[in-house]
């Protein structure tokens, strides 16, 4: 069943799998063992400063020569790592933008805004009480004089 599905997809794309297999397995085929690239292999980081930095680190470890392939490999590894980190950051920002207020299965445990308003009202009442006490003290002091 799986082979039929693959053949159906391949035939829709205009590919004959038996012809392709025969071409790949032919004794004079250049397709096996060759590496094909669809675009030019350009390093992600600037090669000269990166090579200098790698050489400095390598000299500390007793290595005198670092091939250019190492620079290219480190550049690609940096690009891959940066891409992975950015993808994770993107997922995190998407999660932060999601709102669970209206979702079933979630119930609100506390309302921070209401709590803040309550504390602000308490502060206002406390300030009013202190102001009234100061006024009373001033009135008493004025009456005594």
The first five atom37 places (N, CA, C, CB, O) and aatype in JSON, in Angstrom:
{
  "aatype": [20, 20, 20, 20, 20, 20, 20, 20, 20, 20, 20, 20, 20, 20, 20, 20, 20, 20, 20, 20, 20, 20, 20, 20, 20, 20, 20, 20, 20, 20, 20, 20, 20, 20, 20, 20, 20, 20, 20, 20, 20, 20, 20, 20, 20, 20, 20, 20, 20, 20, 20, 20, 20, 20, 20, 20, 20, 20, 20, 20, 20, 20, 20, 20, 20, 20, 20, 20, 20, 20, 20, 20, 20, 20, 20, 20, 20, 20, 20, 20, 20, 20, 20, 20, 20, 20, 20, 20, 20, 20, 20, 20, 20, 20, 20, 20, 20, 20, 20, 20, 20, 20, 20, 20, 20, 20, 20, 20, 20, 20, 20, 20, 20, 20, 20, 20, 20, 20, 20, 20, 20, 20, 20, 20, 20, 20, 20, 20, 20, 20, 20, 20, 20, 20, 20, 20, 20, 20, 20, 20, 20, 20, 20, 20, 20],
  "atom_mask": [
    [1, 1, 1, 1, 1],
    [1, 1, 1, 1, 1],
    [1, 1, 1, 1, 1],
    [1, 1, 1, 1, 1],
    [1, 1, 1, 1, 1],
    [1, 1, 1, 1, 1],
    [1, 1, 1, 1, 1],
    [1, 1, 1, 1, 1],
    [1, 1, 1, 1, 1],
    [1, 1, 1, 1, 1],
    [1, 1, 1, 1, 1],
    [1, 1, 1, 1, 1],
    [1, 1, 1, 1, 1],
    [1, 1, 1, 1, 1],
    [1, 1, 1, 1, 1],
    [1, 1, 1, 1, 1],
    [1, 1, 1, 1, 1],
    [1, 1, 1, 1, 1],
    [1, 1, 1, 1, 1],
    [1, 1, 1, 1, 1],
    [1, 1, 1, 1, 1],
    [1, 1, 1, 1, 1],
    [1, 1, 1, 1, 1],
    [1, 1, 1, 1, 1],
    [1, 1, 1, 1, 1],
    [1, 1, 1, 1, 1],
    [1, 1, 1, 1, 1],
    [1, 1, 1, 1, 1],
    [1, 1, 1, 1, 1],
    [1, 1, 1, 1, 1],
    [1, 1, 1, 1, 1],
    [1, 1, 1, 1, 1],
    [1, 1, 1, 1, 1],
    [1, 1, 1, 1, 1],
    [1, 1, 1, 1, 1],
    [1, 1, 1, 1, 1],
    [1, 1, 1, 1, 1],
    [1, 1, 1, 1, 1],
    [1, 1, 1, 1, 1],
    [1, 1, 1, 1, 1],
    [1, 1, 1, 1, 1],
    [1, 1, 1, 1, 1],
    [1, 1, 1, 1, 1],
    [1, 1, 1, 1, 1],
    [1, 1, 1, 1, 1],
    [1, 1, 1, 1, 1],
    [1, 1, 1, 1, 1],
    [1, 1, 1, 1, 1],
    [1, 1, 1, 1, 1],
    [1, 1, 1, 1, 1],
    [1, 1, 1, 1, 1],
    [1, 1, 1, 1, 1],
    [1, 1, 1, 1, 1],
    [1, 1, 1, 1, 1],
    [1, 1, 1, 1, 1],
    [1, 1, 1, 1, 1],
    [1, 1, 1, 1, 1],
    [1, 1, 1, 1, 1],
    [1, 1, 1, 1, 1],
    [1, 1, 1, 1, 1],
    [1, 1, 1, 1, 1],
    [1, 1, 1, 1, 1],
    [1, 1, 1, 1, 1],
    [1, 1, 1, 1, 1],
    [1, 1, 1, 1, 1],
    [1, 1, 1, 1, 1],
    [1, 1, 1, 1, 1],
    [1, 1, 1, 1, 1],
    [1, 1, 1, 1, 1],
    [1, 1, 1, 1, 1],
    [1, 1, 1, 1, 1],
    [1, 1, 1, 1, 1],
    [1, 1, 1, 1, 1],
    [1, 1, 1, 1, 1],
    [1, 1, 1, 1, 1],
    [1, 1, 1, 1, 1],
    [1, 1, 1, 1, 1],
    [1, 1, 1, 1, 1],
    [1, 1, 1, 1, 1],
    [1, 1, 1, 1, 1],
    [1, 1, 1, 1, 1],
    [1, 1, 1, 1, 1],
    [1, 1, 1, 1, 1],
    [1, 1, 1, 1, 1],
    [1, 1, 1, 1, 1],
    [1, 1, 1, 1, 1],
    [1, 1, 1, 1, 1],
    [1, 1, 1, 1, 1],
    [1, 1, 1, 1, 1],
    [1, 1, 1, 1, 1],
    [1, 1, 1, 1, 1],
    [1, 1, 1, 1, 1],
    [1, 1, 1, 1, 1],
    [1, 1, 1, 1, 1],
    [1, 1, 1, 1, 1],
    [1, 1, 1, 1, 1],
    [1, 1, 1, 1, 1],
    [1, 1, 1, 1, 1],
    [1, 1, 1, 1, 1],
    [1, 1, 1, 1, 1],
    [1, 1, 1, 1, 1],
    [1, 1, 1, 1, 1],
    [1, 1, 1, 1, 1],
    [1, 1, 1, 1, 1],
    [1, 1, 1, 1, 1],
    [1, 1, 1, 1, 1],
    [1, 1, 1, 1, 1],
    [1, 1, 1, 1, 1],
    [1, 1, 1, 1, 1],
    [1, 1, 1, 1, 1],
    [1, 1, 1, 1, 1],
    [1, 1, 1, 1, 1],
    [1, 1, 1, 1, 1],
    [1, 1, 1, 1, 1],
    [1, 1, 1, 1, 1],
    [1, 1, 1, 1, 1],
    [1, 1, 1, 1, 1],
    [1, 1, 1, 1, 1],
    [1, 1, 1, 1, 1],
    [1, 1, 1, 1, 1],
    [1, 1, 1, 1, 1],
    [1, 1, 1, 1, 1],
    [1, 1, 1, 1, 1],
    [1, 1, 1, 1, 1],
    [1, 1, 1, 1, 1],
    [1, 1, 1, 1, 1],
    [1, 1, 1, 1, 1],
    [1, 1, 1, 1, 1],
    [1, 1, 1, 1, 1],
    [1, 1, 1, 1, 1],
    [1, 1, 1, 1, 1],
    [1, 1, 1, 1, 1],
    [1, 1, 1, 1, 1],
    [1, 1, 1, 1, 1],
    [1, 1, 1, 1, 1],
    [1, 1, 1, 1, 1],
    [1, 1, 1, 1, 1],
    [1, 1, 1, 1, 1],
    [1, 1, 1, 1, 1],
    [1, 1, 1, 1, 1],
    [1, 1, 1, 1, 1],
    [1, 1, 1, 1, 1],
    [1, 1, 1, 1, 1],
    [1, 1, 1, 1, 1],
    [1, 1, 1, 1, 1]
  ],
  "atom_positions": [
    [[0.83, -1.21, 0.0], [0.0, 0.0, 0.0], [0.87, 1.26, 0.0], [-0.94, 0.01, 1.22], [0.58, 2.2, -0.73]],
    [[1.93, 1.27, 0.81], [2.81, 2.44, 0.86], [3.52, 2.65, -0.47], [3.84, 2.29, 1.98], [3.68, 3.79, -0.91]],
    [[3.94, 1.55, -1.13], [4.6, 1.68, -2.42], [3.66, 2.26, -3.46], [5.12, 0.32, -2.89], [4.08, 3.05, -4.31]],
    [[2.4, 1.89, -3.4], [1.41, 2.44, -4.33], [1.25, 3.93, -4.12], [0.05, 1.73, -4.16], [1.15, 4.69, -5.08]],
    [[1.23, 4.37, -2.85], [1.1, 5.79, -2.55], [2.31, 6.56, -3.1], [0.96, 6.02, -1.04], [2.15, 7.64, -3.67]],
    [[3.5, 6.01, -2.9], [4.71, 6.67, -3.4], [4.69, 6.75, -4.92], [5.97, 5.93, -2.92], [5.04, 7.77, -5.5]],
    [[4.28, 5.66, -5.56], [4.21, 5.65, -7.02], [3.18, 6.65, -7.53], [3.88, 4.25, -7.53], [3.4, 7.32, -8.53]],
    [[2.04, 6.75, -6.84], [1.02, 7.71, -7.24], [1.55, 9.14, -7.16], [-0.23, 7.56, -6.37], [1.35, 9.93, -8.08]],
    [[2.22, 9.46, -6.08], [2.76, 10.81, -5.91], [3.83, 11.07, -6.95], [3.32, 11.0, -4.48], [3.87, 12.15, -7.54]],
    [[4.71, 10.1, -7.17], [5.78, 10.27, -8.14], [5.22, 10.44, -9.55], [6.74, 9.07, -8.1], [5.72, 11.26, -10.32]],
    [[4.18, 9.67, -9.89], [3.61, 9.79, -11.23], [2.9, 11.13, -11.41], [2.63, 8.63, -11.5], [2.91, 11.69, -12.5]],
    [[2.29, 11.65, -10.34], [1.67, 12.98, -10.44], [2.72, 14.05, -10.67], [0.87, 13.3, -9.18], [2.45, 15.06, -11.32]],
    [[3.92, 13.83, -10.15], [5.0, 14.8, -10.33], [5.73, 14.58, -11.65], [5.99, 14.72, -9.17], [6.62, 15.35, -12.0]],
    [[5.36, 13.53, -12.38], [5.99, 13.26, -13.67], [7.31, 12.53, -13.54], [6.21, 14.54, -14.41], [8.19, 12.67, -14.39]],
    [[7.47, 11.73, -12.48], [8.71, 11.0, -12.24], [8.42, 9.51, -12.4], [9.3, 11.32, -10.82], [7.46, 8.99, -11.84]],
    [[9.27, 8.84, -13.17], [9.16, 7.39, -13.33], [10.24, 6.78, -12.44], [9.33, 6.95, -14.84], [11.43, 6.89, -12.73]],
    [[9.81, 6.13, -11.35], [10.76, 5.61, -10.37], [11.65, 4.52, -10.94], [10.01, 5.08, -9.17], [12.83, 4.45, -10.58]],
    [[11.14, 3.69, -11.8], [11.97, 2.62, -12.36], [13.06, 3.21, -13.24], [11.12, 1.61, -13.16], [14.19, 2.72, -13.23]],
    [[12.75, 4.25, -14.02], [13.77, 4.92, -14.85], [14.83, 5.57, -13.98], [13.13, 5.97, -15.77], [16.03, 5.47, -14.25]],
    [[14.39, 6.25, -12.93], [15.32, 6.92, -12.03], [16.24, 5.91, -11.34], [14.56, 7.75, -10.97], [17.44, 6.14, -11.22]],
    [[15.69, 4.79, -10.9], [16.5, 3.75, -10.26], [17.53, 3.21, -11.24], [15.61, 2.61, -9.74], [18.68, 3.0, -10.88]],
    [[17.11, 2.98, -12.48], [18.03, 2.46, -13.49], [19.15, 3.46, -13.76], [17.28, 2.13, -14.79], [20.3, 3.06, -13.92]],
    [[18.82, 4.75, -13.83], [19.85, 5.78, -14.06], [20.85, 5.83, -12.92], [19.19, 7.16, -14.24], [22.05, 5.96, -13.16]],
    [[20.36, 5.73, -11.68], [21.24, 5.81, -10.52], [22.15, 4.59, -10.45], [20.42, 5.95, -9.23], [23.32, 4.7, -10.11]],
    [[21.61, 3.41, -10.78], [22.37, 2.17, -10.64], [23.24, 1.87, -11.85], [21.42, 1.03, -10.41], [24.0, 0.89, -11.83]],
    [[23.17, 2.67, -12.89], [23.99, 2.42, -14.08], [25.47, 2.5, -13.72], [23.64, 3.44, -15.22], [25.86, 3.33, -12.9]],
    [[26.31, 1.64, -14.33], [27.72, 1.6, -13.96], [28.47, 2.9, -14.25], [28.39, 0.48, -14.69], [29.4, 3.24, -13.52]],
    [[28.08, 3.64, -15.26], [28.78, 4.88, -15.6], [28.03, 6.11, -15.08], [28.96, 4.98, -17.12], [28.21, 7.22, -15.58]],
    [[27.2, 5.91, -14.07], [26.4, 7.01, -13.53], [27.26, 7.94, -12.69], [25.23, 6.47, -12.69], [28.03, 7.5, -11.84]],
    [[27.12, 9.22, -12.94], [27.82, 10.24, -12.16], [27.0, 10.67, -10.95], [28.15, 11.45, -13.04], [27.46, 11.5, -10.16]],
    [[25.8, 10.13, -10.79], [24.92, 10.57, -9.73], [25.29, 10.0, -8.36], [23.5, 10.2, -10.06], [25.02, 10.62, -7.34]],
    [[25.91, 8.83, -8.34], [26.26, 8.2, -7.08], [27.65, 8.67, -6.66], [26.19, 6.65, -7.19], [28.59, 8.6, -7.45]],
    [[27.77, 9.12, -5.43], [29.06, 9.53, -4.9], [29.43, 10.97, -5.17], [30.12, 8.65, -5.45], [30.49, 11.43, -4.74]],
    [[28.59, 11.7, -5.86], [28.87, 13.11, -6.09], [27.99, 13.94, -5.18], [28.65, 13.5, -7.58], [26.86, 13.56, -4.87]],
    [[28.51, 15.06, -4.77], [27.75, 15.93, -3.89], [27.24, 17.1, -4.72], [28.62, 16.43, -2.69], [28.0, 17.78, -5.4]],
    [[25.95, 17.32, -4.65], [25.32, 18.4, -5.42], [24.87, 19.48, -4.46], [24.12, 17.87, -6.26], [24.33, 19.19, -3.39]],
    [[25.09, 20.73, -4.84], [24.61, 21.85, -4.05], [23.77, 22.75, -4.94], [25.79, 22.64, -3.42], [24.11, 23.02, -6.08]],
    [[22.66, 23.19, -4.39], [21.76, 24.01, -5.18], [22.17, 25.47, -5.19], [20.35, 23.88, -4.65], [21.74, 26.23, -6.06]],
    [[22.99, 25.88, -4.23], [23.43, 27.26, -4.2], [24.87, 27.33, -3.7], [22.51, 28.11, -3.3], [25.4, 26.37, -3.14]],
    [[25.49, 28.47, -3.91], [26.88, 28.66, -3.51], [26.98, 28.59, -1.98], [27.42, 30.0, -4.04], [26.13, 29.12, -1.27]],
    [[28.03, 27.93, -1.5], [28.24, 27.77, -0.07], [28.93, 29.01, 0.48], [29.06, 26.49, 0.24], [30.16, 29.12, 0.43]],
    [[28.14, 29.95, 0.99], [28.7, 31.18, 1.53], [28.69, 31.13, 3.05], [27.92, 32.41, 1.01], [27.68, 30.75, 3.65]],
    [[29.81, 31.51, 3.67], [29.84, 31.5, 5.14], [28.93, 32.57, 5.72], [31.28, 31.7, 5.64], [28.72, 33.63, 5.13]],
    [[28.4, 32.28, 6.89], [27.49, 33.19, 7.58], [28.25, 34.33, 8.23], [26.67, 32.44, 8.63], [27.81, 35.48, 8.2]],
    [[29.41, 34.01, 8.81], [30.25, 35.02, 9.47], [31.4, 35.41, 8.55], [30.78, 34.49, 10.82], [31.77, 34.65, 7.65]],
    [[31.97, 36.58, 8.77], [33.11, 37.03, 7.97], [34.28, 36.07, 8.21], [33.5, 38.5, 8.34], [34.65, 35.8, 9.35]],
    [[34.84, 35.56, 7.11], [35.83, 34.49, 7.21], [37.16, 34.96, 7.81], [36.08, 33.91, 5.84], [37.73, 34.26, 8.64]],
    [[37.65, 36.14, 7.41], [38.98, 36.57, 7.86], [39.01, 36.83, 9.37], [39.4, 37.84, 7.1], [39.89, 36.29, 10.04]],
    [[38.1, 37.64, 9.93], [38.15, 37.85, 11.38], [37.89, 36.55, 12.16], [37.13, 38.9, 11.79], [38.49, 36.33, 13.22]],
    [[37.0, 35.72, 11.64], [36.72, 34.45, 12.32], [37.95, 33.55, 12.31], [35.53, 33.74, 11.65], [38.26, 32.91, 13.31]],
    [[38.65, 33.5, 11.18], [39.86, 32.68, 11.08], [40.92, 33.18, 12.06], [40.41, 32.71, 9.63], [41.59, 32.38, 12.71]],
    [[41.08, 34.51, 12.17], [42.04, 35.07, 13.13], [41.69, 34.66, 14.56], [42.09, 36.61, 13.01], [42.55, 34.28, 15.34]],
    [[40.41, 34.75, 14.87], [39.95, 34.41, 16.22], [40.17, 32.93, 16.53], [38.47, 34.76, 16.38], [40.58, 32.56, 17.63]],
    [[39.89, 32.09, 15.54], [40.09, 30.64, 15.71], [41.58, 30.34, 15.88], [39.51, 29.85, 14.5], [41.96, 29.52, 16.71]],
    [[42.43, 31.02, 15.09], [43.88, 30.81, 15.21], [44.39, 31.22, 16.59], [44.62, 31.6, 14.12], [45.23, 30.54, 17.18]],
    [[43.87, 32.34, 17.1], [44.29, 32.78, 18.45], [43.93, 31.72, 19.49], [43.61, 34.13, 18.81], [44.75, 31.39, 20.35]],
    [[42.73, 31.21, 19.42], [42.31, 30.18, 20.37], [43.1, 28.9, 20.17], [40.8, 29.91, 20.22], [43.48, 28.24, 21.14]],
    [[43.35, 28.54, 18.91], [44.08, 27.31, 18.62], [45.53, 27.39, 19.12], [44.06, 27.03, 17.11], [46.07, 26.4, 19.61]],
    [[46.15, 28.56, 18.99], [47.54, 28.73, 19.45], [47.63, 28.51, 20.96], [48.07, 30.12, 19.09], [48.63, 27.97, 21.44]],
    [[46.62, 28.92, 21.7], [46.6, 28.7, 23.15], [46.58, 27.21, 23.47], [45.39, 29.4, 23.78], [47.08, 26.78, 24.51]],
    [[45.99, 26.43, 22.56], [45.88, 24.98, 22.77], [47.02, 24.22, 22.08], [44.55, 24.48, 22.25], [47.05, 22.99, 22.13]],
    [[47.95, 24.94, 21.44], [49.09, 24.3, 20.81], [48.87, 23.87, 19.38], [49.48, 23.12, 21.6], [49.65, 23.08, 18.84]],
    [[47.84, 24.37, 18.74], [47.55, 24.03, 17.34], [48.05, 25.19, 16.49], [46.01, 23.75, 17.11], [47.71, 26.35, 16.75]],
    [[48.84, 24.88, 15.46], [49.45, 25.95, 14.67], [48.7, 26.26, 13.39], [50.85, 25.6, 14.34], [48.76, 27.39, 12.9]],
    [[48.0, 25.28, 12.82], [47.34, 25.51, 11.53], [45.88, 25.1, 11.62], [48.05, 24.72, 10.41], [45.55, 24.04, 12.15]],
    [[45.01, 25.95, 11.1], [43.57, 25.67, 11.07], [43.11, 25.78, 9.62], [42.77, 26.64, 12.01], [43.21, 26.86, 9.04]],
    [[42.61, 24.7, 9.02], [42.17, 24.76, 7.63], [40.94, 25.65, 7.44], [41.86, 23.35, 7.13], [40.21, 25.94, 8.39]],
    [[40.73, 26.08, 6.23], [39.6, 26.96, 5.9], [38.27, 26.24, 6.11], [39.71, 27.45, 4.46], [37.25, 26.88, 6.38]],
    [[38.27, 24.91, 5.97], [37.02, 24.16, 6.16], [36.51, 24.3, 7.6], [37.23, 22.67, 5.82], [35.3, 24.28, 7.84]],
    [[37.44, 24.43, 8.54], [37.04, 24.61, 9.94], [36.29, 25.92, 10.11], [38.27, 24.56, 10.88], [35.29, 25.99, 10.82]],
    [[36.8, 26.97, 9.46], [36.15, 28.28, 9.53], [34.75, 28.2, 8.94], [36.98, 29.35, 8.78], [33.79, 28.71, 9.52]],
    [[34.63, 27.54, 7.8], [33.31, 27.39, 7.15], [32.38, 26.58, 8.04], [33.46, 26.71, 5.77], [31.2, 26.92, 8.19]],
    [[32.89, 25.5, 8.63], [32.07, 24.66, 9.5], [31.58, 25.44, 10.71], [32.87, 23.42, 9.95], [30.4, 25.35, 11.06]],
    [[32.46, 26.19, 11.36], [32.07, 26.97, 12.54], [31.07, 28.05, 12.15], [33.31, 27.61, 13.21], [30.13, 28.34, 12.89]],
    [[31.27, 28.65, 10.97], [30.33, 29.66, 10.5], [28.94, 29.07, 10.3], [30.82, 30.29, 9.2], [27.94, 29.67, 10.7]],
    [[28.88, 27.89, 9.68], [27.57, 27.24, 9.46], [26.95, 26.79, 10.78], [27.73, 26.04, 8.51], [25.74, 26.87, 10.96]],
    [[27.79, 26.31, 11.7], [27.28, 25.89, 13.0], [26.7, 27.08, 13.75], [28.38, 25.22, 13.83], [25.66, 26.96, 14.4]],
    [[27.37, 28.23, 13.66], [26.86, 29.44, 14.29], [25.53, 29.85, 13.69], [27.88, 30.59, 14.16], [24.6, 30.22, 14.4]],
    [[25.45, 29.78, 12.38], [24.2, 30.13, 11.7], [23.07, 29.2, 12.13], [24.38, 30.08, 10.18], [21.95, 29.64, 12.4]],
    [[23.37, 27.91, 12.2], [22.36, 26.94, 12.6], [21.91, 27.18, 14.04], [22.91, 25.51, 12.46], [20.71, 27.15, 14.33]],
    [[22.85, 27.43, 14.93], [22.51, 27.68, 16.34], [21.68, 28.95, 16.48], [23.8, 27.79, 17.19], [20.7, 28.98, 17.22]],
    [[22.08, 30.0, 15.77], [21.34, 31.26, 15.83], [19.92, 31.08, 15.3], [22.07, 32.35, 15.03], [18.97, 31.63, 15.85]],
    [[19.78, 30.31, 14.22], [18.45, 30.04, 13.67], [17.59, 29.3, 14.69], [18.55, 29.21, 12.36], [16.42, 29.63, 14.88]],
    [[18.17, 28.3, 15.36], [17.43, 27.53, 16.37], [17.0, 28.41, 17.53], [18.27, 26.37, 16.88], [15.87, 28.31, 18.01]],
    [[17.89, 29.29, 17.99], [17.55, 30.18, 19.1], [16.44, 31.14, 18.69], [18.8, 30.98, 19.56], [15.5, 31.36, 19.45]],
    [[16.55, 31.7, 17.48], [15.51, 32.63, 17.02], [14.16, 31.93, 16.86], [15.93, 33.27, 15.7], [13.12, 32.53, 17.14]],
    [[14.17, 30.69, 16.4], [12.92, 29.95, 16.29], [12.29, 29.74, 17.67], [13.15, 28.59, 15.6], [11.08, 29.87, 17.82]],
    [[13.12, 29.43, 18.66], [12.59, 29.25, 20.02], [12.05, 30.55, 20.57], [13.68, 28.7, 20.94], [11.01, 30.56, 21.23]],
    [[12.75, 31.66, 20.31], [12.28, 32.96, 20.78], [10.97, 33.32, 20.1], [13.34, 34.05, 20.5], [10.08, 33.89, 20.73]],
    [[10.84, 32.98, 18.83], [9.59, 33.24, 18.11], [8.44, 32.46, 18.73], [9.74, 32.87, 16.62], [7.35, 33.01, 18.92]],
    [[8.68, 31.2, 19.06], [7.64, 30.38, 19.69], [7.26, 30.97, 21.04], [8.11, 28.92, 19.86], [6.08, 31.03, 21.39]],
    [[8.26, 31.41, 21.8], [7.99, 32.01, 23.12], [7.14, 33.26, 22.98], [9.3, 32.34, 23.84], [6.19, 33.45, 23.75]],
    [[7.47, 34.12, 22.02], [6.68, 35.35, 21.85], [5.26, 35.02, 21.42], [7.35, 36.28, 20.82], [4.32, 35.71, 21.82]],
    [[5.09, 34.0, 20.6], [3.73, 33.61, 20.2], [2.95, 33.1, 21.4], [3.79, 32.53, 19.09], [1.75, 33.38, 21.53]],
    [[3.6, 32.36, 22.28], [2.92, 31.88, 23.48], [2.53, 33.03, 24.39], [3.8, 30.88, 24.25], [1.47, 33.02, 25.01]],
    [[3.4, 34.03, 24.47], [3.09, 35.17, 25.34], [1.91, 35.98, 24.82], [4.31, 36.07, 25.47], [1.2, 36.61, 25.6]],
    [[1.7, 35.96, 23.51], [0.62, 36.74, 22.93], [-0.73, 36.01, 23.04], [0.92, 37.03, 21.47], [-1.78, 36.63, 22.87]],
    [[-0.7, 34.71, 23.33], [-1.94, 33.96, 23.44], [-2.66, 34.34, 24.73], [-1.67, 32.44, 23.4], [-2.03, 34.55, 25.77]],
    [[-3.96, 34.42, 24.65], [-4.77, 34.76, 25.81], [-5.59, 33.55, 26.21], [-5.68, 35.98, 25.52], [-6.26, 32.93, 25.39]],
    [[-5.54, 33.22, 27.48], [-6.27, 32.06, 27.98], [-7.5, 32.47, 28.78], [-5.36, 31.19, 28.83], [-8.12, 31.63, 29.43]],
    [[-7.86, 33.75, 28.75], [-8.99, 34.23, 29.55], [-10.29, 33.52, 29.17], [-9.16, 35.74, 29.38], [-11.07, 33.12, 30.04]],
    [[-10.51, 33.36, 27.87], [-11.79, 32.8, 27.41], [-11.73, 31.3, 27.17], [-12.21, 33.5, 26.14], [-12.74, 30.7, 26.8]],
    [[-10.58, 30.68, 27.37], [-10.45, 29.24, 27.1], [-11.19, 28.44, 28.17], [-8.95, 28.83, 27.05], [-11.18, 28.78, 29.35]],
    [[-11.84, 27.37, 27.72], [-12.54, 26.49, 28.68], [-11.47, 25.82, 29.53], [-13.44, 25.4, 27.94], [-10.34, 26.14, 29.17]],
    [[-11.5, 25.11, 30.42], [-10.43, 24.41, 31.1], [-9.53, 25.3, 31.94], [-9.62, 23.7, 30.11], [-8.75, 24.8, 32.75]],
    [[-9.63, 26.61, 31.76], [-8.83, 27.54, 32.56], [-9.79, 28.38, 33.38], [-7.91, 28.43, 31.67], [-10.78, 28.88, 32.85]],
    [[-9.5, 28.54, 34.64], [-10.3, 29.44, 35.44], [-9.37, 30.43, 36.1], [-11.15, 28.66, 36.5], [-8.23, 30.12, 36.45]],
    [[-9.88, 31.62, 36.27], [-9.06, 32.69, 36.8], [-8.88, 32.49, 38.3], [-9.68, 34.07, 36.5], [-9.85, 32.41, 39.05]],
    [[-7.62, 32.4, 38.73], [-7.33, 32.17, 40.14], [-7.26, 33.49, 40.9], [-6.02, 31.4, 40.3], [-7.66, 33.56, 42.06]],
    [[-6.76, 34.53, 40.26], [-6.69, 35.83, 40.92], [-6.72, 36.92, 39.86], [-5.41, 35.95, 41.8], [-6.28, 36.73, 38.73]],
    [[-7.24, 38.07, 40.26], [-7.3, 39.21, 39.35], [-6.33, 40.27, 39.89], [-8.76, 39.78, 39.24], [-6.63, 40.96, 40.86]],
    [[-5.19, 40.38, 39.24], [-4.13, 41.26, 39.73], [-4.57, 42.72, 39.65], [-2.85, 41.04, 38.91], [-4.25, 43.5, 40.55]],
    [[-5.29, 43.09, 38.61], [-5.74, 44.49, 38.49], [-6.65, 44.88, 39.64], [-6.47, 44.7, 37.15], [-6.53, 45.96, 40.22]],
    [[-7.57, 43.99, 39.96], [-8.48, 44.27, 41.08], [-7.71, 44.36, 42.38], [-9.57, 43.18, 41.18], [-8.01, 45.21, 43.23]],
    [[-6.71, 43.51, 42.55], [-5.9, 43.57, 43.77], [-5.14, 44.89, 43.84], [-4.91, 42.38, 43.81], [-5.05, 45.5, 44.91]],
    [[-4.59, 45.33, 42.72], [-3.86, 46.61, 42.7], [-4.79, 47.79, 43.02], [-3.2, 46.83, 41.33], [-4.43, 48.69, 43.77]],
    [[-5.99, 47.76, 42.44], [-6.96, 48.83, 42.73], [-7.31, 48.84, 44.22], [-8.24, 48.65, 41.88], [-7.42, 49.9, 44.83]],
    [[-7.48, 47.65, 44.79], [-7.8, 47.56, 46.21], [-6.68, 48.17, 47.05], [-8.03, 46.09, 46.61], [-6.96, 48.93, 47.98]],
    [[-5.42, 47.85, 46.74], [-4.3, 48.4, 47.5], [-4.19, 49.91, 47.31], [-3.0, 47.72, 47.07], [-3.84, 50.63, 48.25]],
    [[-4.49, 50.39, 46.1], [-4.48, 51.84, 45.87], [-5.54, 52.53, 46.72], [-4.71, 52.16, 44.38], [-5.29, 53.59, 47.29]],
    [[-6.74, 51.93, 46.81], [-7.8, 52.49, 47.65], [-7.38, 52.49, 49.12], [-9.11, 51.71, 47.47], [-7.64, 53.45, 49.84]],
    [[-6.74, 51.4, 49.57], [-6.26, 51.35, 50.94], [-5.25, 52.47, 51.22], [-5.63, 49.99, 51.23], [-5.29, 53.11, 52.27]],
    [[-4.35, 52.7, 50.27], [-3.36, 53.77, 50.43], [-4.04, 55.13, 50.51], [-2.34, 53.75, 49.27], [-3.67, 55.98, 51.33]],
    [[-5.05, 55.34, 49.64], [-5.78, 56.63, 49.67], [-6.48, 56.83, 51.01], [-6.81, 56.69, 48.52], [-6.42, 57.92, 51.59]],
    [[-7.15, 55.78, 51.5], [-7.85, 55.88, 52.78], [-6.87, 56.15, 53.91], [-8.65, 54.61, 53.06], [-7.15, 56.96, 54.8]],
    [[-5.74, 55.49, 53.9], [-4.72, 55.7, 54.93], [-4.19, 57.13, 54.88], [-3.56, 54.7, 54.74], [-3.97, 57.76, 55.92]],
    [[-3.99, 57.64, 53.67], [-3.5, 59.02, 53.53], [-4.55, 60.01, 54.04], [-3.16, 59.33, 52.05], [-4.22, 60.98, 54.72]],
    [[-5.83, 59.77, 53.71], [-6.9, 60.65, 54.2], [-6.96, 60.63, 55.72], [-8.26, 60.22, 53.61], [-7.12, 61.67, 56.36]],
    [[-6.83, 59.44, 56.31], [-6.87, 59.33, 57.76], [-5.72, 60.1, 58.4], [-6.83, 57.85, 58.18], [-5.92, 60.79, 59.4]],
    [[-4.53, 60.0, 57.83], [-3.38, 60.73, 58.37], [-3.57, 62.24, 58.21], [-2.08, 60.28, 57.68], [-3.23, 63.01, 59.11]],
    [[-4.1, 62.65, 57.06], [-4.36, 64.07, 56.84], [-5.36, 64.61, 57.86], [-4.88, 64.31, 55.4], [-5.18, 65.7, 58.4]],
    [[-6.43, 63.84, 58.13], [-7.43, 64.25, 59.11], [-6.82, 64.33, 60.52], [-8.61, 63.28, 59.1], [-7.13, 65.25, 61.28]],
    [[-5.98, 63.38, 60.85], [-5.32, 63.42, 62.16], [-4.44, 64.66, 62.29], [-4.48, 62.15, 62.37], [-4.41, 65.3, 63.34]],
    [[-3.71, 65.0, 61.22], [-2.86, 66.19, 61.25], [-3.7, 67.45, 61.41], [-2.0, 66.28, 59.97], [-3.33, 68.37, 62.15]],
    [[-4.84, 67.5, 60.7], [-5.73, 68.66, 60.82], [-6.26, 68.8, 62.24], [-6.91, 68.54, 59.83], [-6.28, 69.89, 62.8]],
    [[-6.68, 67.67, 62.82], [-7.17, 67.71, 64.19], [-6.1, 68.19, 65.16], [-7.66, 66.33, 64.61], [-6.38, 68.99, 66.05]],
    [[-4.89, 67.72, 64.98], [-3.78, 68.15, 65.84], [-3.53, 69.64, 65.67], [-2.5, 67.35, 65.52], [-3.31, 70.35, 66.65]],
    [[-3.57, 70.12, 64.43], [-3.36, 71.55, 64.17], [-4.51, 72.38, 64.77], [-3.24, 71.81, 62.65], [-4.28, 73.45, 65.33]],
    [[-5.75, 71.88, 64.65], [-6.89, 72.6, 65.23], [-6.78, 72.66, 66.76], [-8.22, 71.92, 64.81], [-7.03, 73.71, 67.35]],
    [[-6.41, 71.56, 67.4], [-6.23, 71.53, 68.84], [-5.12, 72.49, 69.26], [-5.91, 70.1, 69.31], [-5.25, 73.21, 70.25]],
    [[-4.04, 72.49, 68.48], [-2.92, 73.39, 68.81], [-3.35, 74.85, 68.65], [-1.69, 73.1, 67.9], [-2.93, 75.71, 69.43]],
    [[-4.18, 75.13, 67.65], [-4.66, 76.5, 67.41], [-5.61, 76.92, 68.54], [-5.36, 76.6, 66.02], [-5.58, 78.08, 68.94]],
    [[-6.47, 76.01, 69.05], [-7.39, 76.31, 70.11], [-6.64, 76.58, 71.43], [-8.39, 75.17, 70.28], [-7.03, 77.45, 72.21]],
    [[-5.59, 75.83, 71.66], [-4.83, 75.98, 72.9], [-4.17, 77.37, 72.94], [-3.74, 74.86, 73.03], [-4.09, 77.97, 74.01]],
    [[-3.72, 77.89, 71.84], [-3.07, 79.2, 71.82], [-4.12, 80.24, 72.05], [-2.32, 79.46, 70.49], [-3.82, 81.44, 72.07]]
  ]
}
